[in-house]
Amino acid sequence: MTSANLIPQIPLSRAERAAIAEIESTTNLLTLVTRLTQMRCAAISKFSETDWIACAVHDEIHFGIQPGDAVALDTTFCNDIRLDPRPLIIPSVSQDKRYAGRPTPQKLGFESYIGLPIFLQNGDVFGTLCVMDSRATLLEDPDLIETLSIFSRLVGCIFSSHRELAES
């Protein structure tokens, strides 16, 4: 991703940085997600009103996404999850008429995508756990989405507890 495609970095709050730091396991979790899915890029994001903001990234294919980078939310698949918070699985973006023309996947060059909402304990959608690859991916394991859902719930719990600490 070139800087021309990104909005200038948006700072994460102290509580958000602490949550990510606490889970040094975030890196391990994202690495595990890439191993389970056979996809090579995974990220935890948060949503602002207008932006998708990377909180943590494991990027083996060098899409160029770094923590703090932001992309216009309405150009992403994650926006679909914000609007309808359930898992979104796209094994081949270019073959799916609903998603083939989206600007962000075209700019970054990813062909497969899995996204799951990250809920805070109050029920708000915080962001997504998303996995991407530049090649189409067969997603044949019926337990994969449930496993990824467990990971996204874990991340949501951690962010919720850090927000509660920051507010007290």
Beta strands, then each sheet from edge to edge (+ up, - down):
strand 1: 41-47
strand 2: 51-59
strand 3: 70-72
strand 4: 88-90
strand 5: 112-119
strand 6: 125-133
sheet 1: 3+ 2- 1+ 6- 5+ 4-
end
